[in-house]
Amino acid sequence: MSKFSEFKPLNEHTLIEYIKTIPTLSSKLNNSFSDISIKEIGDGNLNLVFIVSNSTGSFIIKQALPYVRLVGESWKMTKERAYFESLALKEKGKLCPEHVPEVYHFDRVMSLIGMRYLEPPHIILRKGLVAGVEYPLLAEHMSDFIAKTLFFSSLIFRSTTDHKRDVAEFCGNVELCRLTEQVIFSDPYKVSEHNRWTSPYLDRDAEAIREDNLLKLEIAELKSKFCERAQALLHADLHTSSVMVTRESTQVIDPEFAFYGPMGFDIGAFLGNLILAFFSQDGHANQANDRKTYKEWILKTIENTWTLFYYKFTKLWDEHRDGAGEAYLPEIYNNPEVQLLVQRKYMTELFHDSLGFAAAKMIRRIVGVAHVEDFESITDAAKRATCEKQALDFAKMLLKERRKFEAISEVVSAIRQI
Amino acid sequence: MSKFSEFKPLNEHTLIEYIKTIPTLSSKLNNSFSDISIKEIGDGNLNLVFIVSNSTGSFIIKQALPYVRLVGESWKMTKERAYFESLALKEKGKLCPEHVPEVYHFDRVMSLIGMRYLEPPHIILRKGLVAGVEYPLLAEHMSDFIAKTLFFSSLIFRSTTDHKRDVAEFCGNVELCRLTEQVIFSDPYKVSEHNRWTSPYLDRDAEAIREDNLLKLEIAELKSKFCERAQALLHADLHTSSVMVTRESTQVIDPEFAFYGPMGFDIGAFLGNLILAFFSQDGHANQANDRKTYKEWILKTIENTWTLFYYKFTKLWDEHRDGAGEAYLPEIYNNPEVQLLVQRKYMTELFHDSLGFAAAKMIRRIVGVAHVEDFESITDAAKRATCEKQALDFAKMLLKERRKFEAISEVVSAIRQI
């Protein structure tokens, strides 16, 4: 029996032994182990992440642990999520190879993925947003990734047979779905030991959320869509720490929450985290940089992401109108007027879904268990609370009033008015 | 190797041999085969159905064939549907044993179910409706069946873990879902060799449906819900030929289309077929019976079915408010005002879904492939067409205007006004 025939967490030493047993990985290093360098960089909550490199090549080893590392071994979390992450990386990589790192190797027993190392100057987008760095291609790239991965996994493009087969497969990722249900759609709206916020400044705000019946009505509708509506294969954790960037490159990582859900959940995750980044900027402003220009860039990126997504998604739809997609058969939707009608209706609903999920994602990052570096890195608690309160007030309004917005420019105007 | 270790369609002779190999079936006959009687009664499109009886007992044997019998062997249809039918019968039988026949035996290889024989005077409800027979307990019983089977398989009652496991299982019934997508949500709205209608009277009406952009917009929304929204375990073919009745008993049969879909599809199937029965009555009126009283009874049954369903479903919800259901956690929905708000919103959406699906079910029975005996038994084509046109006009209005109705009494008033 091989040494790695049952699960064990690897360390720098055992990982070398493991790599030696896997030709696709050791060949990346030209089978040379004398100058190998291994560095554990997992700062996340769920996984071990190693950079492996030598003079000839490099890759990342990501290993899922059977618990949430942030909370400790008491919060169990199936390591099977690595299987769904590798599936999603491969599927999304096929659809959008420019923005998804290549998978070299997957080992289900070891819950381990070997994949492309995104070399420096790639950094986590959120860190770039905190530092105030502009990424001129970000909206272009992210709209590309979102449009392609959502369109091609939806029933606009696919047959029912393919759809139901894949929906069934990803139903297996239920534990990760449950975690999302809890931390996004439940905990922020009730008393929970996991919740935290900038106290005492936001004590009353956190309480107000738990007493807001209209907010609870809206979050119930979004939760129901999240749990019941298999619209497309989602990344399902598409915040700004799931994206690595340089000025020229945008790479989406970490789709371990992937499942078939409502498209607006992915779009909303990205937009909501950009809005959080916007509201955090005043906390990072100083005499050298008032961040005003940067705030304008963030707003422009929010607007462009949706506008370009809309353009690209509907363009894909037009291009594949006569394909095998089950949703809108060409023999029925056979004139320009009805095509325009169904497309407008679809995109309007998707817009409102996206705004709702964006708001839900913002709220949970301020009064829920997991916070964001955008705010956490503001050391002055009073200043941080001021930024967070603006974001929270905007998110509450957006969740309740999202159906009144007809264009992304109106959302941007509303952000400015806070 | 046993004689029945691979699939073969049974006949009266081979069925006896088969029964002898199955103790749970032969014991129903007290192991006596000398006085056995076997009668094939399958008048449906998809299956062989045998009544097996002797002096001591009886049962039904239902065997799925790998094609749609109505069309012939050219229209393939997986016999695996028998597996999903037996699963659904068992699951729904647990939830509502009063209205679901007991399953005695299931054989996946032979695609064969052994189940309770619903002895005379049980007849197919549709035949009773054509004959003008009142069933005083029908609304009470059907509201019971629908409320229990939908509520207990929804996320209002269940955990996400149970829900996703069962959703995945029933994704396997994809071929039957595809058949529904085609015959209900697609074919009636396009030119299809399968479509038929009372020609020439309804030629222009059938054409008008294929040219009605607003109708196509609405049917797209319903189709998307049917394909994507896993709200509860549906019967998914709950028309009036899937119900057997006496004055005292109501039994729901034939859930071979079962899958996780939108609740309104089941409610709408039943209501829509009652409305078809209503509009067919003028075609059955004669000097001895003008059917006026009977039409009032149908309208009352439509109204009572929804009203009782609403009452029973929300009562179950109130009773299980503190249970394991994922959708509305008691720690969040913790005051009477918010409980009322979410319940009203949920039931209003369900009402409009039900009306939409009812309309879709009506339209397809008039201009699609499969018609109903309610109309087919009206031999005078002109008279039949008059009845069908009233039903069709009502259904088109209902599909487009369903969101304007606030109560079932308003729907009944609208039916009267045609």
Chai-1 contact restraints between the chains, C-beta under 6 A:
chainA,res_idxA,chainB,res_idxB,connection_type,confidence,min_distance_angstrom,max_distance_angstrom,comment,restraint_id
A,L155,B,C227,contact,1.0,0.0,6.0,A-B,restraint_1
A,T160,B,R178,contact,1.0,0.0,6.0,A-B,restraint_2
A,T161,B,V174,contact,1.0,0.0,6.0,A-B,restraint_3
A,K164,B,C171,contact,1.0,0.0,6.0,A-B,restraint_4
A,K164,B,V174,contact,1.0,0.0,6.0,A-B,restraint_5
A,V167,B,C171,contact,1.0,0.0,6.0,A-B,restraint_6
A,A168,B,A168,contact,1.0,0.0,6.0,A-B,restraint_7
A,A168,B,C171,contact,1.0,0.0,6.0,A-B,restraint_8
A,C171,B,K164,contact,1.0,0.0,6.0,A-B,restraint_9
A,C171,B,V167,contact,1.0,0.0,6.0,A-B,restraint_10
A,C171,B,A168,contact,1.0,0.0,6.0,A-B,restraint_11
A,V174,B,T161,contact,1.0,0.0,6.0,A-B,restraint_12
A,V174,B,K164,contact,1.0,0.0,6.0,A-B,restraint_13
A,R178,B,T160,contact,1.0,0.0,6.0,A-B,restraint_14
A,S186,B,L329,contact,1.0,0.0,6.0,A-B,restraint_15
A,Y189,B,I332,contact,1.0,0.0,6.0,A-B,restraint_16
A,K190,B,E331,contact,1.0,0.0,6.0,A-B,restraint_17
A,K190,B,I332,contact,1.0,0.0,6.0,A-B,restraint_18
A,N213,B,E337,contact,1.0,0.0,6.0,A-B,restraint_19
A,N213,B,V338,contact,1.0,0.0,6.0,A-B,restraint_20
A,N213,B,L341,contact,1.0,0.0,6.0,A-B,restraint_21
A,K216,B,I332,contact,1.0,0.0,6.0,A-B,restraint_22
A,K216,B,V338,contact,1.0,0.0,6.0,A-B,restraint_23
A,L217,B,L341,contact,1.0,0.0,6.0,A-B,restraint_24
A,L217,B,V342,contact,1.0,0.0,6.0,A-B,restraint_25
A,A220,B,V342,contact,1.0,0.0,6.0,A-B,restraint_26
A,C227,B,L155,contact,1.0,0.0,6.0,A-B,restraint_27
A,E228,B,R229,contact,1.0,0.0,6.0,A-B,restraint_28
A,E228,B,A230,contact,1.0,0.0,6.0,A-B,restraint_29
A,E228,B,Q231,contact,1.0,0.0,6.0,A-B,restraint_30
A,R229,B,E228,contact,1.0,0.0,6.0,A-B,restraint_31
A,R229,B,R229,contact,1.0,0.0,6.0,A-B,restraint_32
A,A230,B,E228,contact,1.0,0.0,6.0,A-B,restraint_33
A,Q231,B,E228,contact,1.0,0.0,6.0,A-B,restraint_34
A,L329,B,S186,contact,1.0,0.0,6.0,A-B,restraint_35
A,E331,B,K190,contact,1.0,0.0,6.0,A-B,restraint_36
A,I332,B,Y189,contact,1.0,0.0,6.0,A-B,restraint_37
A,I332,B,K190,contact,1.0,0.0,6.0,A-B,restraint_38
A,I332,B,K216,contact,1.0,0.0,6.0,A-B,restraint_39
A,E337,B,N213,contact,1.0,0.0,6.0,A-B,restraint_40
A,V338,B,N213,contact,1.0,0.0,6.0,A-B,restraint_41
A,V338,B,K216,contact,1.0,0.0,6.0,A-B,restraint_42
A,L341,B,N213,contact,1.0,0.0,6.0,A-B,restraint_43
A,L341,B,L217,contact,1.0,0.0,6.0,A-B,restraint_44
A,V342,B,L217,contact,1.0,0.0,6.0,A-B,restraint_45
A,V342,B,A220,contact,1.0,0.0,6.0,A-B,restraint_46
